[in-house]
């Protein structure tokens, strides 16, 4: 991977139904722009990676362990490794930025969706 890439050049990975992510993979961290379709669900899961993120567009209901909150643009989260968490979007869907450390190598086997010319209906960044 080149060190300088436009997000539009990255094919999205199918993370879950209704959830796609484009990632920039470093040696020790992963930066991902994740787009969630309207009314999508990221089921409760956990991973050893620490995760921090930010809502760019839309609204999500985020649950981390026993804490739950609705987050809109500017809402942030931190998830320590091994902590259960889940996300539900509303009717408008959402766009998030996630950072994981160490890098998310468990996404290596996720299928890509779309093609470079038609990247699966992605919405961000606007005006591409």
C-alpha positions in Angstrom: 0.0 0.0 0.0 1.2 3.5 -0.8 1.8 5.9 2.0 -0.4 8.5 0.4 -3.9 7.3 -0.8 -7.2 9.0 -1.3 -10.0 7.3 0.6 -12.0 6.9 -2.7 -9.2 4.6 -4.0 -9.8 2.0 -1.2 -12.3 -0.7 -1.9 -14.7 -1.2 1.0 -14.7 -4.4 3.1 -18.0 -6.0 4.1 -17.7 -6.0 7.9 -21.3 -7.1 8.7 -24.6 -6.9 6.8 -25.2 -3.2 6.1 -21.7 -2.2 7.4 -18.7 -1.5 5.1 -15.3 -0.1 6.0 -12.4 1.3 4.2 -9.1 1.0 6.1 -5.7 2.4 6.1 -3.5 -0.4 7.7 -0.4 0.5 9.5 2.1 -1.8 11.2 0.6 -1.2 14.7 -2.8 0.4 14.1 -5.8 0.5 11.7 -7.7 3.7 10.7 -11.1 2.9 9.2 -13.9 4.9 7.8 -17.0 2.8 8.5 -20.4 3.4 6.8 -23.5 1.9 8.3 -26.7 1.6 6.3 -30.0 2.8 7.8 -31.3 0.6 10.6 -28.2 -1.6 10.6 -26.9 -3.5 13.6 -23.4 -4.3 14.6 -24.0 -7.2 17.0 -22.4 -7.4 20.4 -18.8 -8.5 19.9 -15.4 -8.0 21.5 -11.8 -8.0 20.2 -8.4 -7.7 21.8 -7.8 -4.4 19.9 -8.3 -1.1 21.7 -10.7 1.1 19.7 -11.5 4.8 19.7 -13.8 6.6 17.3 -15.8 9.5 16.1 -19.2 10.0 14.5 -18.9 12.0 11.2 -22.5 11.8 10.0 -25.7 10.4 11.2 -26.6 8.9 14.6 -25.8 5.7 16.4 -26.8 4.1 19.6 -23.6 2.8 21.0 -23.4 0.3 23.9 -20.1 -0.4 25.6 -20.3 -3.0 28.4 -23.2 -1.6 30.5 -23.1 2.0 29.2 -25.4 3.0 26.4 -25.7 6.4 24.6 -27.0 8.0 21.4 -24.2 9.7 19.6 -24.4 12.1 16.7 -21.7 14.0 14.8 -18.8 14.7 17.1 -19.7 11.9 19.5 -16.7 9.8 20.5 -16.0 6.4 22.2 -13.2 4.5 23.6 -13.3 0.7 24.0 -10.6 -1.1 25.9 -9.5 -4.5 24.5 -11.8 -7.3 25.3 -14.8 -5.1 26.2 -18.2 -6.1 24.7 -19.8 -3.5 22.5 -22.6 -3.1 19.9 -24.0 -0.4 17.6 -27.4 0.3 16.1 -28.1 3.0 13.6 -31.3 4.9 13.0 -33.2 5.5 9.7 -30.4 7.8 8.4 -27.5 5.5 8.8 -24.1 6.8 9.9 -20.5 7.4 8.9 -17.8 6.7 11.6 -14.1 6.9 12.0 -12.5 4.1 14.0 -8.9 3.6 15.1 -7.7 0.3 16.4 -4.5 -0.7 18.1 -3.0 -3.1 17.4 -3.9 -3.3 13.7 -7.1 -5.2 12.8 -5.6 -8.2 10.9 -8.9 -10.1 11.6 -10.4 -8.1 8.7 -7.9 -9.5 6.2 -10.4 -12.2 5.1 -13.4 -9.9 4.7 -14.7 -9.7 1.2 -14.5 -6.4 -0.7 -17.7 -4.9 -2.2 -18.1 -3.0 -5.4 -15.3 -2.0 -7.8 -13.0 1.0 -8.0 -15.4 2.6 -10.5 -18.6 1.8 -8.4 -17.6 1.4 -4.8 -20.9 -0.1 -3.4 -22.9 3.1 -2.9 -20.6 4.8 -0.4 -21.6 8.2 0.7 -18.5 9.7 2.3 -16.8 11.9 1.5 -19.7 13.9 0.0 -19.1 15.4 -3.5 -16.7 12.8 -4.8 
